[in-house]
Amino acid sequence: MDNHQQTILVTGANGQLGSELRALSASYLQYKFLFVTKDELPIDDVEKVTNYFNNYPIDHCINCAAYTAVDKAESEMEKAFLINADAVGNLASVCKLYNTKFIHISTDYVFDGTAIEPIKEDQKVNPIGVYGASKLKGEELAIANNPDTIIIRTSWVYSSFGNNFVKTMLRLMSTKESINVVSDQHGCPTYAADLAAAIMSIIIAKRPIINYPLSIFNYSNAGMITWYDFAVAIKELTGSKCIVNPIPTAQYPTPAKRPHYSVLDTTKIRQTFGIIIPEWKLSLEKCLSILAAKA
């Protein structure tokens, strides 16, 4: 009988997903969790990472550490590639060396946004900016260095923790009479708490229900919307009087191009691990009630 309590290392512990995993960890007492911030364990420092794995037996590593400043990445290419690509490759190698299962979080930005129907995992990647390119390189290095890697691509992540679209909208709606929100970019929001629960389901499952080729999975909440739809839902659910105006992307220029369509097909993760994915609006309601309670 194996009485070894499995250990889960979570990098990027202060980010949205890392924080949700920390909140969820209390429900999984059968595991020992180690949460590390970038100061405690900079994943781009190979020596520190190796020493850390040397000191702690780690069964699963969930890499939530990332450079996520999409616009800033255009002018900080080296930094974005260091954290999102090189460091991920190194972490994957160390996990392989120590026989640690590696789960890495990636993004819809590996696609160019020209799709017209939900994007499957094996569709052609073609990032249109530095952020997407750095994340794609990270995926490639992870799989090359550790073929057992599981990559989860997600989109439009929000949470009651950290900075995100939902919190920005709440702030703007409480201070402005009207706001403009882009209405021609389509995608699926992802509540980080739901993603955290899905990751734990994968760890617990140990083996897939249906034997798809592993490696890459899509995860986002169910239902396709635009950023404008998202803002309108936030307005309605909070009873805000702020007027939300739809605008085209052209009227909201940003240093980095955004994919116009990044709806991810989640069939594979649902069928492989038997994961039930909540509808986006239900999850938004949950998040808003947590934020209201915190306020």
VOTOR-142045 format. One record per residue: residue number from 1; x, y, z of N, C-alpha, C, O in turn; residue in one letter. Coordinates in steps of 0.2 Angstrom, whole numbers, plus 5000, padded with zeros to 4 digits. Layout:
<lumros>
num,n.X,n.Y,n.Z,ca.X,ca.Y,ca.Z,c.X,c.Y,c.Z,o.X,o.Y,o.Z,residu
NUM,X,Y,Z,X,Y,Z,X,Y,Z,X,Y,Z,a
...
</lumros>
This chain:
<lumros>
num,n.X,n.Y,n.Z,ca.X,ca.Y,ca.Z,c.X,c.Y,c.Z,o.X,o.Y,o.Z,residu
1,5004,4994,5000,5000,5000,5000,5004,5006,5000,5009,5007,5004,m
2,5003,5011,4995,5007,5017,4995,5004,5022,4999,4999,5025,4997,d
3,5007,5024,5005,5005,5029,5009,5008,5036,5008,5007,5041,5012,n
4,5012,5036,5003,5015,5043,5001,5010,5048,4999,5006,5047,4995,h
5,5010,5053,5003,5006,5059,5002,5009,5063,4996,5014,5066,4996,q
6,5005,5063,4990,5008,5066,4984,5008,5074,4985,5004,5077,4988,q
7,5014,5077,4982,5015,5084,4983,5014,5087,4976,5016,5085,4971,t
8,5010,5093,4977,5009,5097,4971,5012,5104,4971,5011,5107,4976,i
9,5017,5105,4967,5020,5112,4967,5016,5116,4962,5015,5115,4956,l
10,5015,5122,4964,5011,5127,4960,5016,5133,4959,5017,5137,4964,v
11,5018,5135,4953,5022,5141,4952,5018,5147,4950,5012,5146,4948,t
12,5020,5153,4951,5016,5158,4949,5010,5159,4954,5005,5160,4952,g
13,5012,5158,4961,5006,5157,4966,5002,5163,4967,4997,5162,4969,a
14,5005,5169,4965,5001,5175,4967,4996,5177,4961,4993,5182,4961,n
15,4997,5174,4955,4993,5175,4949,4986,5173,4951,4984,5170,4956,g
16,4981,5174,4946,4974,5173,4946,4973,5165,4947,4970,5163,4952,q
17,4976,5161,4943,4975,5154,4944,4979,5151,4950,4976,5147,4953,l
18,4985,5153,4951,4989,5151,4957,4985,5153,4963,4984,5148,4968,g
19,4982,5158,4964,4978,5160,4969,4971,5156,4970,4969,5154,4976,s
20,4968,5154,4964,4962,5150,4965,4964,5143,4967,4960,5140,4970,e
21,4970,5141,4965,4972,5134,4967,4974,5134,4974,4972,5129,4978,l
22,4976,5139,4977,4978,5140,4984,4971,5140,4988,4971,5136,4993,r
23,4966,5143,4985,4959,5143,4989,4956,5136,4988,4953,5134,4993,a
24,4957,5133,4983,4955,5126,4982,4958,5121,4986,4955,5115,4987,l
25,4965,5122,4987,4969,5117,4990,4966,5114,4997,4967,5108,4999,s
26,4962,5118,5001,4959,5116,5007,4954,5110,5006,4953,5107,5011,a
27,4952,5110,5000,4947,5104,4998,4950,5098,4996,4947,5093,4995,s
28,4957,5098,4996,4961,5092,4993,4966,5090,4998,4972,5091,4997,y
29,4964,5089,5004,4969,5087,5010,4973,5081,5009,4978,5080,5012,l
30,4971,5077,5004,4975,5071,5002,4982,5073,4999,4986,5069,4998,q
31,4982,5079,4997,4988,5081,4993,4992,5087,4998,4989,5090,5002,y
32,4999,5087,4997,5002,5092,5000,5004,5097,4995,5006,5095,4989,k
33,5002,5103,4996,5003,5109,4991,5009,5113,4993,5010,5115,4999,f
34,5013,5115,4988,5019,5120,4989,5017,5125,4984,5017,5124,4978,l
35,5016,5131,4987,5015,5137,4982,5021,5142,4982,5023,5144,4987,f
36,5023,5143,4976,5029,5147,4976,5028,5153,4971,5025,5153,4966,v
37,5030,5159,4973,5029,5165,4969,5036,5166,4965,5041,5162,4966,t
38,5036,5171,4961,5042,5171,4956,5048,5173,4961,5054,5172,4959,k
39,5047,5177,4966,5053,5178,4971,5055,5172,4974,5061,5171,4975,d
40,5051,5168,4976,5053,5162,4980,5056,5157,4975,5061,5153,4977,e
41,5053,5156,4969,5056,5151,4964,5056,5154,4957,5051,5153,4954,l
42,5061,5158,4955,5061,5161,4948,5062,5155,4943,5067,5152,4943,p
43,5057,5154,4939,5057,5148,4935,5062,5148,4930,5064,5143,4926,i
44,5065,5154,4928,5070,5155,4923,5077,5154,4926,5082,5154,4922,d
45,5078,5152,4933,5084,5151,4936,5085,5143,4936,5082,5140,4941,d
46,5088,5140,4932,5088,5133,4931,5091,5130,4938,5089,5125,4940,v
47,5096,5133,4940,5100,5130,4946,5095,5130,4952,5095,5125,4956,e
48,5091,5136,4953,5087,5136,4959,5081,5131,4958,5079,5128,4963,k
49,5079,5130,4952,5073,5125,4951,5076,5118,4952,5072,5115,4956,v
50,5082,5117,4950,5084,5110,4951,5085,5109,4958,5084,5103,4961,t
51,5088,5114,4962,5089,5113,4969,5083,5112,4973,5082,5108,4977,n
52,5078,5116,4971,5071,5115,4974,5068,5108,4973,5066,5105,4978,y
53,5069,5105,4967,5066,5099,4966,5070,5093,4970,5068,5088,4971,f
54,5077,5095,4971,5081,5091,4974,5079,5090,4982,5080,5085,4985,n
55,5077,5096,4984,5075,5097,4991,5068,5094,4993,5067,5092,4999,n
56,5064,5094,4988,5057,5092,4989,5055,5087,4984,5056,5088,4978,y
57,5052,5081,4987,5049,5076,4982,5043,5079,4979,5038,5080,4983,p
58,5043,5081,4972,5037,5084,4969,5034,5079,4964,5037,5076,4960,i
59,5027,5077,4965,5024,5072,4961,5021,5076,4955,5021,5073,4949,d
60,5018,5082,4956,5015,5086,4951,5017,5093,4951,5018,5096,4956,h
61,5018,5096,4945,5020,5103,4945,5015,5107,4940,5015,5105,4934,c
62,5012,5111,4943,5007,5115,4939,5010,5122,4938,5011,5126,4942,i
63,5012,5124,4932,5015,5130,4930,5011,5135,4928,5008,5136,4923,n
64,5009,5140,4933,5005,5145,4932,5009,5152,4931,5006,5157,4930,c
65,5016,5151,4932,5020,5157,4931,5020,5159,4923,5021,5155,4919,a
66,5019,5165,4922,5019,5168,4915,5020,5175,4915,5019,5179,4919,a
67,5023,5177,4909,5023,5184,4907,5017,5186,4903,5016,5183,4898,y
68,5012,5189,4906,5006,5190,4903,5004,5197,4901,4998,5198,4898,t
69,5009,5202,4901,5007,5209,4899,5008,5209,4891,5013,5210,4888,a
70,5002,5207,4888,5001,5206,4881,5004,5212,4877,5008,5211,4872,v
71,5002,5218,4879,5005,5224,4875,5012,5226,4876,5016,5227,4872,d
72,5014,5225,4883,5021,5227,4885,5026,5222,4881,5032,5223,4880,k
73,5023,5216,4880,5028,5210,4877,5030,5213,4870,5036,5211,4868,a
74,5027,5217,4867,5029,5219,4860,5036,5223,4861,5040,5223,4856,e
75,5037,5226,4867,5043,5230,4868,5048,5226,4872,5053,5228,4873,s
76,5045,5221,4876,5050,5217,4880,5050,5210,4878,5049,5205,4882,e
77,5052,5209,4872,5052,5202,4868,5056,5197,4872,5054,5192,4873,m
78,5062,5200,4874,5067,5195,4877,5064,5193,4884,5065,5187,4885,e
79,5061,5197,4888,5059,5195,4894,5053,5190,4893,5052,5185,4897,k
80,5048,5192,4889,5043,5187,4887,5045,5180,4885,5042,5175,4888,a
81,5050,5180,4881,5052,5173,4879,5056,5170,4884,5056,5164,4885,f
82,5060,5174,4889,5063,5171,4894,5059,5167,4899,5060,5161,4901,l
83,5053,5170,4901,5048,5167,4906,5044,5162,4902,5042,5157,4905,i
84,5041,5164,4896,5036,5160,4893,5038,5154,4889,5035,5150,4888,n
85,5045,5155,4887,5047,5149,4883,5053,5146,4886,5053,5140,4888,a
86,5059,5149,4887,5065,5146,4890,5064,5143,4897,5066,5137,4898,d
87,5061,5147,4901,5060,5144,4908,5055,5138,4908,5056,5134,4912,a
88,5050,5138,4904,5045,5133,4903,5049,5126,4901,5048,5121,4904,v
89,5053,5127,4896,5057,5122,4893,5062,5119,4899,5062,5113,4900,g
90,5065,5123,4903,5069,5121,4908,5065,5117,4914,5067,5112,4916,n
91,5059,5120,4915,5055,5117,4921,5053,5110,4918,5052,5105,4922,l
92,5051,5110,4912,5049,5103,4909,5054,5098,4910,5053,5092,4911,a
93,5060,5100,4908,5066,5096,4909,5067,5093,4916,5069,5087,4917,s
94,5067,5098,4920,5068,5096,4927,5063,5091,4930,5064,5087,4933,v
95,5056,5093,4928,5051,5088,4929,5052,5081,4927,5051,5076,4930,c
96,5055,5081,4921,5056,5074,4918,5062,5070,4922,5061,5064,4923,k
97,5067,5074,4924,5072,5072,4927,5070,5069,4934,5073,5064,4936,l
98,5065,5072,4937,5063,5070,4944,5056,5066,4944,5053,5065,4949,y
99,5054,5064,4938,5048,5060,4937,5042,5063,4939,5038,5060,4943,n
100,5042,5070,4938,5036,5074,4941,5032,5075,4935,5034,5077,4929,t
101,5025,5074,4936,5020,5076,4931,5020,5083,4930,5019,5087,4935,k
102,5020,5086,4923,5020,5093,4922,5014,5095,4919,5012,5093,4913,f
103,5011,5100,4922,5005,5103,4919,5006,5110,4917,5008,5114,4922,i
104,5006,5113,4911,5008,5119,4909,5002,5123,4906,4998,5120,4902,h
105,5001,5129,4908,4995,5133,4906,4997,5138,4900,5002,5142,4900,i
106,4994,5137,4895,4995,5141,4889,4989,5145,4887,4984,5146,4891,s
107,4988,5147,4881,4984,5153,4879,4981,5152,4872,4984,5149,4867,t
108,4975,5155,4871,4972,5156,4864,4976,5160,4859,4975,5160,4853,d
109,4981,5164,4862,4985,5168,4858,4990,5165,4854,4993,5168,4850,y
110,4990,5158,4854,4994,5154,4849,4991,5154,4843,4994,5152,4838,v
111,4985,5156,4842,4981,5156,4836,4980,5163,4833,4981,5168,4837,f
112,4979,5164,4827,4979,5170,4824,4972,5174,4824,4971,5180,4822,d
113,4967,5170,4826,4960,5173,4827,4956,5173,4820,4951,5177,4820,g
114,4959,5170,4815,4955,5170,4809,4950,5164,4808,4947,5163,4803,t
115,4950,5160,4813,4945,5154,4813,4938,5157,4813,4936,5162,4815,a
116,4933,5152,4810,4926,5154,4810,4922,5149,4814,4916,5150,4815,i
117,4925,5144,4817,4922,5139,4821,4926,5137,4827,4932,5138,4826,e
118,4923,5135,4832,4928,5133,4838,4934,5129,4836,4934,5125,4833,p
119,4940,5132,4839,4946,5129,4838,4948,5123,4841,4948,5123,4848,i
120,4950,5118,4838,4952,5112,4841,4960,5112,4842,4963,5116,4839,k
121,4962,5107,4847,4969,5107,4849,4974,5106,4843,4979,5109,4843,e
122,4972,5103,4838,4977,5101,4833,4976,5106,4827,4980,5105,4822,d
123,4973,5111,4827,4973,5116,4822,4979,5120,4822,4983,5121,4826,q
124,4980,5123,4816,4987,5126,4814,4988,5132,4819,4983,5137,4819,k
125,4993,5132,4822,4995,5138,4826,4998,5144,4822,5002,5142,4817,v
126,4997,5150,4824,5000,5156,4820,4999,5162,4824,4995,5166,4823,n
127,5003,5163,4829,5003,5169,4834,5004,5175,4830,5008,5175,4826,p
128,5000,5180,4832,5001,5187,4829,5004,5192,4833,5005,5198,4831,i
129,5007,5190,4838,5011,5195,4843,5016,5191,4847,5016,5185,4846,g
130,5020,5195,4850,5026,5193,4854,5023,5188,4860,5026,5183,4861,v
131,5018,5190,4863,5015,5186,4869,5014,5179,4866,5016,5174,4869,y
132,5009,5179,4861,5007,5172,4858,5013,5168,4856,5013,5162,4857,g
133,5018,5171,4852,5024,5168,4850,5028,5165,4856,5031,5159,4855,a
134,5029,5169,4861,5032,5166,4867,5029,5160,4870,5032,5156,4872,s
135,5022,5161,4871,5019,5155,4874,5019,5149,4869,5019,5143,4872,k
136,5019,5150,4863,5019,5144,4858,5026,5141,4859,5026,5135,4859,l
137,5031,5145,4859,5038,5142,4860,5038,5138,4866,5042,5133,4867,k
138,5035,5141,4872,5035,5137,4878,5032,5130,4877,5034,5125,4880,g
139,5026,5130,4874,5023,5124,4873,5027,5119,4869,5028,5113,4871,e
140,5031,5121,4864,5035,5117,4860,5041,5114,4864,5043,5108,4864,e
141,5044,5119,4868,5050,5117,4872,5048,5112,4877,5051,5107,4879,l
142,5042,5113,4880,5039,5108,4886,5038,5101,4883,5040,5097,4886,a
143,5035,5101,4877,5034,5094,4874,5040,5091,4872,5041,5085,4872,i
144,5045,5095,4869,5051,5092,4867,5055,5090,4873,5058,5084,4872,a
145,5055,5093,4878,5059,5091,4884,5056,5086,4889,5060,5083,4892,n
146,5049,5086,4888,5046,5081,4892,5039,5079,4889,5034,5082,4890,n
147,5040,5074,4885,5034,5072,4881,5028,5070,4885,5022,5070,4882,p
148,5028,5069,4892,5023,5068,4896,5019,5074,4898,5014,5074,4902,d
149,5021,5080,4896,5018,5087,4898,5011,5087,4896,5009,5084,4891,t
150,5007,5090,4900,5000,5091,4898,5000,5099,4898,5001,5103,4903,i
151,4997,5101,4892,4997,5109,4891,4989,5110,4891,4985,5107,4887,i
152,4987,5115,4895,4980,5118,4894,4980,5125,4892,4983,5129,4895,i
153,4977,5125,4886,4976,5132,4883,4969,5135,4885,4964,5132,4885,r
154,4970,5141,4887,4964,5144,4890,4963,5151,4887,4968,5154,4884,t
155,4957,5155,4889,4956,5161,4886,4952,5166,4891,4948,5163,4895,s
156,4954,5172,4890,4950,5177,4894,4949,5176,4901,4943,5176,4904,w
157,4954,5175,4904,4954,5172,4911,4952,5178,4916,4955,5184,4915,v
158,4948,5177,4921,4946,5182,4926,4946,5178,4933,4945,5172,4933,y
159,4945,5182,4938,4945,5179,4945,4943,5184,4950,4943,5190,4948,s
160,4942,5182,4956,4941,5187,4961,4948,5190,4963,4949,5194,4967,s
161,4953,5186,4961,4960,5188,4963,4963,5192,4957,4961,5191,4951,f
162,4968,5196,4958,4972,5198,4953,4969,5204,4949,4963,5206,4950,g
163,4972,5206,4943,4969,5211,4939,4966,5207,4933,4969,5203,4930,n
164,4960,5209,4931,4957,5206,4925,4951,5210,4922,4950,5216,4925,n
165,4948,5208,4917,4943,5212,4914,4937,5213,4918,4934,5219,4918,f
166,4935,5208,4922,4929,5209,4926,4930,5215,4931,4926,5219,4932,v
167,4936,5215,4935,4938,5220,4940,4938,5227,4937,4936,5232,4939,k
168,4941,5227,4931,4942,5233,4927,4935,5236,4926,4934,5242,4927,t
169,4930,5232,4923,4924,5234,4921,4920,5237,4928,4917,5242,4928,m
170,4921,5233,4933,4917,5235,4939,4920,5242,4942,4916,5246,4944,l
171,4926,5243,4941,4929,5250,4943,4927,5255,4938,4925,5260,4941,r
172,4927,5254,4932,4925,5259,4927,4917,5261,4928,4915,5266,4928,l
173,4913,5255,4929,4906,5256,4929,4904,5260,4936,4899,5263,4936,m
174,4909,5260,4941,4907,5263,4947,4909,5271,4947,4907,5275,4951,s
175,4913,5272,4942,4916,5279,4941,4914,5283,4935,4914,5289,4935,t
176,4911,5280,4930,4910,5283,4923,4902,5282,4922,4899,5277,4924,k
177,4900,5287,4918,4893,5287,4916,4892,5282,4910,4887,5279,4909,e
178,4897,5282,4906,4897,5277,4900,4904,5275,4898,4909,5278,4899,s
179,4904,5269,4895,4911,5266,4893,4910,5263,4886,4905,5261,4884,i
180,4916,5262,4883,4916,5259,4876,4919,5252,4877,4925,5252,4880,n
181,4916,5247,4874,4919,5241,4874,4919,5237,4867,4914,5238,4864,v
182,4925,5234,4866,4925,5231,4859,4920,5225,4858,4919,5221,4862,v
183,4917,5226,4852,4911,5221,4851,4912,5216,4845,4908,5213,4843,s
184,4919,5216,4842,4920,5212,4836,4925,5207,4838,4928,5204,4833,d
185,4927,5206,4844,4932,5200,4846,4927,5195,4850,4924,5196,4855,q
186,4928,5189,4847,4923,5183,4850,4928,5178,4854,4933,5177,4851,h
187,4925,5176,4859,4929,5171,4863,4925,5168,4869,4919,5169,4869,g
188,4928,5165,4873,4925,5162,4879,4929,5164,4885,4935,5163,4886,c
189,4925,5167,4890,4928,5169,4897,4930,5162,4900,4927,5157,4899,p
190,4935,5163,4905,4937,5157,4909,4938,5160,4916,4942,5164,4918,t
191,4933,5157,4920,4934,5158,4927,4939,5154,4930,4939,5148,4930,y
192,4944,5157,4933,4950,5154,4935,4949,5148,4940,4952,5143,4941,a
193,4944,5149,4944,4942,5144,4949,4939,5138,4946,4941,5132,4948,a
194,4936,5139,4940,4934,5133,4936,4940,5129,4933,4940,5123,4933,d
195,4944,5133,4931,4950,5130,4928,4954,5126,4933,4957,5121,4932,l
196,4955,5129,4939,4958,5126,4945,4955,5119,4946,4959,5114,4947,a
197,4949,5119,4947,4945,5113,4948,4946,5108,4943,4947,5102,4944,a
198,4946,5110,4936,4948,5105,4931,4955,5102,4931,4956,5096,4930,a
199,4959,5107,4933,4966,5104,4934,4967,5099,4939,4970,5094,4938,i
200,4963,5100,4945,4963,5095,4950,4960,5089,4948,4962,5083,4950,m
201,4955,5089,4944,4951,5083,4941,4956,5079,4937,4956,5073,4937,s
202,4960,5083,4933,4965,5079,4929,4970,5075,4933,4972,5070,4932,i
203,4973,5079,4939,4978,5076,4943,4974,5069,4946,4978,5064,4947,i
204,4968,5070,4949,4965,5065,4952,4963,5059,4947,4964,5053,4949,i
205,4962,5060,4941,4960,5055,4936,4965,5050,4935,4964,5044,4934,a
206,4972,5053,4936,4978,5048,4935,4978,5046,4927,4983,5046,4924,k
207,4972,5043,4925,4973,5041,4918,4966,5043,4915,4961,5044,4918,r
208,4967,5044,4908,4961,5047,4904,4955,5042,4904,4957,5036,4904,p
209,4949,5044,4903,4943,5040,4902,4943,5037,4895,4942,5031,4894,i
210,4945,5042,4891,4945,5040,4883,4953,5041,4881,4955,5047,4883,i
211,4956,5037,4878,4963,5038,4876,4964,5042,4870,4966,5040,4865,n
212,4963,5049,4871,4965,5053,4866,4973,5054,4866,4976,5052,4872,y
213,4976,5056,4861,4983,5058,4862,4983,5064,4867,4980,5068,4867,p
214,4988,5063,4872,4988,5068,4877,4991,5075,4875,4990,5077,4869,l
215,4995,5078,4879,4998,5084,4877,4994,5090,4878,4994,5094,4883,s
216,4990,5092,4873,4987,5098,4873,4979,5098,4874,4976,5094,4870,i
217,4976,5102,4878,4969,5102,4879,4967,5110,4880,4971,5114,4882,f
218,4961,5111,4877,4958,5117,4878,4953,5118,4884,4950,5113,4885,n
219,4953,5123,4887,4948,5124,4893,4946,5131,4893,4950,5136,4894,y
220,4939,5132,4893,4936,5139,4894,4929,5137,4896,4927,5132,4895,s
221,4926,5142,4899,4919,5141,4901,4915,5140,4894,4917,5142,4889,n
222,4909,5138,4895,4904,5136,4889,4901,5143,4887,4899,5147,4891,a
223,4900,5143,4880,4897,5149,4877,4901,5154,4874,4906,5156,4877,g
224,4900,5156,4868,4904,5161,4865,4901,5168,4866,4895,5169,4865,m
225,4905,5173,4867,4903,5180,4868,4908,5185,4865,4913,5183,4863,i
226,4906,5191,4865,4911,5196,4864,4913,5200,4870,4910,5199,4875,t
227,4918,5204,4870,4920,5208,4876,4914,5213,4878,4913,5214,4884,w
228,4910,5215,4873,4905,5219,4874,4899,5215,4878,4896,5218,4883,y
229,4898,5209,4876,4893,5205,4879,4895,5204,4886,4891,5204,4891,d
230,4901,5203,4887,4904,5201,4894,4903,5208,4898,4900,5207,4904,f
231,4904,5213,4896,4903,5220,4900,4896,5221,4901,4894,5223,4907,a
232,4891,5219,4896,4884,5220,4897,4882,5216,4903,4878,5218,4907,v
233,4884,5209,4903,4882,5205,4908,4884,5207,4915,4881,5206,4920,a
234,4890,5210,4915,4893,5212,4922,4888,5218,4924,4887,5219,4930,i
235,4887,5223,4919,4882,5228,4921,4876,5226,4924,4873,5228,4929,k
236,4873,5221,4920,4866,5218,4922,4866,5215,4929,4862,5216,4933,e
237,4871,5210,4929,4872,5207,4936,4873,5211,4942,4871,5209,4947,l
238,4876,5217,4941,4878,5221,4947,4873,5227,4947,4873,5231,4952,t
239,4868,5227,4942,4863,5233,4943,4866,5240,4941,4863,5245,4944,g
240,4872,5240,4938,4875,5246,4937,4871,5250,4932,4867,5248,4927,s
241,4871,5257,4933,4868,5262,4928,4872,5264,4922,4870,5268,4918,k
242,4878,5262,4922,4883,5264,4917,4881,5262,4910,4879,5256,4909,c
243,4882,5266,4905,4880,5264,4898,4886,5261,4895,4891,5264,4895,i
244,4885,5255,4892,4890,5252,4889,4889,5252,4881,4884,5250,4878,v
245,4894,5255,4878,4893,5256,4871,4898,5251,4867,4904,5250,4869,n
246,4895,5248,4862,4899,5243,4858,4904,5247,4853,4901,5252,4850,p
247,4910,5246,4852,4914,5249,4847,4918,5244,4844,4920,5238,4846,i
248,4921,5245,4837,4925,5240,4834,4932,5241,4836,4934,5246,4839,p
249,4936,5235,4835,4943,5235,4838,4947,5241,4835,4951,5244,4838,t
250,4945,5243,4829,4949,5248,4825,4948,5255,4829,4953,5259,4829,a
251,4943,5256,4833,4943,5262,4838,4946,5261,4844,4946,5266,4848,q
252,4949,5255,4845,4953,5254,4852,4960,5251,4850,4961,5245,4852,y
253,4964,5255,4847,4971,5253,4845,4975,5251,4851,4975,5254,4856,p
254,4978,5245,4851,4983,5243,4856,4990,5241,4853,4990,5239,4847,t
255,4995,5241,4857,5002,5239,4854,5002,5232,4851,5005,5231,4845,p
256,4998,5228,4854,4998,5221,4852,4991,5219,4848,4986,5222,4851,a
257,4991,5216,4843,4985,5214,4840,4982,5208,4844,4985,5204,4847,k
258,4975,5209,4844,4971,5204,4847,4968,5199,4842,4966,5201,4837,r
259,4968,5192,4844,4964,5188,4840,4956,5190,4839,4953,5191,4844,p
260,4954,5190,4833,4947,5192,4832,4942,5187,4835,4936,5188,4837,h
261,4944,5180,4834,4940,5175,4836,4945,5170,4839,4949,5167,4836,y
262,4943,5168,4846,4947,5163,4849,4943,5159,4853,4944,5158,4859,s
263,4937,5156,4850,4933,5152,4854,4936,5145,4854,4938,5142,4848,v
264,4938,5142,4859,4941,5136,4860,4936,5130,4860,4931,5130,4864,l
265,4937,5125,4856,4933,5119,4857,4935,5114,4863,4941,5112,4863,d
266,4931,5113,4868,4933,5110,4874,4931,5102,4874,4931,5099,4879,t
267,4929,5100,4868,4927,5093,4868,4932,5088,4871,4930,5083,4875,t
268,4938,5089,4869,4944,5084,4871,4944,5083,4878,4945,5078,4881,k
269,4945,5089,4882,4946,5089,4889,4940,5086,4893,4941,5083,4898,i
270,4934,5088,4890,4928,5085,4893,4927,5077,4892,4926,5074,4897,r
271,4929,5075,4886,4928,5068,4885,4934,5064,4888,4933,5058,4891,q
272,4940,5067,4888,4946,5063,4891,4945,5062,4898,4947,5057,4901,t
273,4943,5067,4902,4944,5067,4909,4937,5067,4912,4936,5067,4919,f
274,4931,5067,4908,4925,5068,4911,4923,5074,4915,4920,5074,4920,g
275,4926,5080,4912,4925,5086,4916,4919,5089,4913,4918,5090,4907,i
276,4915,5092,4918,4909,5096,4916,4911,5103,4917,4913,5106,4922,i
277,4910,5107,4911,4912,5114,4911,4906,5118,4912,4901,5118,4908,i
278,4906,5123,4917,4900,5127,4918,4899,5132,4913,4904,5134,4909,p
279,4893,5135,4912,4891,5140,4907,4894,5146,4910,4895,5148,4916,e
280,4897,5151,4905,4901,5157,4907,4897,5161,4912,4900,5164,4917,w
281,4890,5162,4911,4887,5167,4915,4886,5165,4922,4886,5169,4927,k
282,4885,5158,4923,4884,5156,4930,4891,5157,4934,4891,5159,4940,l
283,4896,5156,4930,4903,5157,4934,4904,5164,4935,4907,5166,4940,s
284,4902,5168,4930,4903,5176,4931,4899,5178,4938,4901,5182,4942,l
285,4893,5175,4938,4888,5177,4944,4892,5175,4951,4892,5178,4955,e
286,4895,5169,4950,4899,5166,4956,4904,5171,4958,4905,5173,4964,k
287,4908,5173,4953,4914,5178,4954,4912,5184,4957,4915,5187,4962,c
288,4906,5187,4954,4904,5194,4956,4901,5193,4963,4902,5198,4967,l
289,4898,5188,4965,4896,5187,4972,4902,5187,4977,4901,5190,4983,s
290,4907,5184,4975,4913,5183,4979,4916,5191,4980,4918,5193,4985,i
291,4916,5194,4974,4919,5201,4974,4915,5206,4978,4917,5210,4982,l
292,4908,5205,4978,4903,5209,4982,4904,5208,4989,4904,5212,4994,a
293,4906,5201,4991,4907,5199,4998,4913,5202,5001,4914,5204,5007,a
294,4918,5203,4996,4925,5205,4998,4925,5213,4999,4928,5216,5003,k
295,4920,5216,4995,4920,5224,4995,4918,5227,5002,4918,5233,5002,a
</lumros>
